[in-house]
Amino acid sequence: MRIGIHAKPAGRSSTAASSRRRSALSGPAKPRKLRKGNGMKRAGSPKSQRTSIRTALGTGAGTDRRAAGRAAGNRAGGPASHRYARTARRFLWTPPALHGKLSVIITACNEEKTLRSVLREAERLMPEEIIVVLNGCVDHSFRQARQCGRAIVVHCPRAAGHDVGRAIGSKLSQGDIMLFLDGDLPIPAPALFPFVAAVDQGADVALNDLNPLLPIFGKCDNVTRCKMFLNMALGREDLGAGSMTAVPHALSRKMLELIGPQALSVPPKAQATAILEKLRVENAGTVNVIKRNRRRKGNTGTGNNVEQMIIGDHAEALAEVLARGAADRLLKENGPESRRLVAAWRNGI
């Protein structure tokens, strides 16, 4: 590539013309030095890699391969090169093939800042459909959802209820696997796939395993204790605090047909029903949604509205367990040794 310094056309500027006259009178001009950064960028430089990867994030697969090649060719170049390589590998990730069809259901309430990112990661899973339930949104969430050409958007002008959006989305879904997400938590697609894979491989409920992130029982919050107690009453101490109240989680079509979409409006009760019906419920992966959960007026502070609602949902689930006479039988089967092991686990012994 030729690099030249082109003069402005004559007549554009009297200052430029007088400058040329002075240089002609003073003899041959000294060669001009190119400023740092002018001209062609050195091939493989970190800046060019960064530009290429940014371009790759918004264009097609051909650019993706070029970005990946540049990053891979500079792995020995230091921490920056390793960072570019990781970025390229993450973007080029493709999900393994599934046996069943995947439906992604996203509920949102005024999530215009994060909804597009959530949709972008959902698209990377290559689902059969994406259903977005806008639950009482008054911001630009609708506009963000409509920018996703694959999304089926359900707009509820008035808030239908905290978990009702999941019931609406599942009612409309057609897939064999349903992955539930919240519009305020963008989660990378590779971290979402274990929940999808678990259901595809036979699980009916795939939960987010938050147990590695929790403190000992004495320092846990009331909601976490309710989750643990419900699972213990159902004879599923192995689930710990695993609960359908937390995203991401995935369900099978079998689970939905057995309990009905309306049951998802009370997630703990739906989970209890699944266990009582001998469905396969398991922790499928760990995604830290505790620190990233959006702080709102209704979910901060001791005894906040969301906390009270979740505790009430668990009370409803326990009432269902007691009504079926399952708790007494399960506790008798477990015996004192099981309770001792649970206490040791809770206290980190």
Salt bridges, closest charged atoms under 4 A:
GLU111 OE1 - ARG294 NH1 2.69
GLU111 OE2 - ARG296 NH2 2.21
GLU121 OE2 - ARG90 NH2 3.31
GLU121 OE1 - ARG124 NH1 2.89
GLU123 OE1 - ARG116 NH1 3.87
ASP163 OD1 - ARG166 NE 3.92
ASP184 OD2 - ARG296 NH2 3.82
ASP200 OD2 - HIS99 ND1 3.21
ASP238 OD2 - ARG236 NH2 2.85
GLU277 OE2 - ARG324 NH1 3.21
GLU282 OE1 - ARG280 NE 3.00
GLU316 OE2 - LYS269 NZ 3.66
GLU320 OE2 - ARG324 NE 3.06
GLU333 OE2 - ARG329 NH1 3.47
GLU337 OE2 - ARG340 NH2 2.70
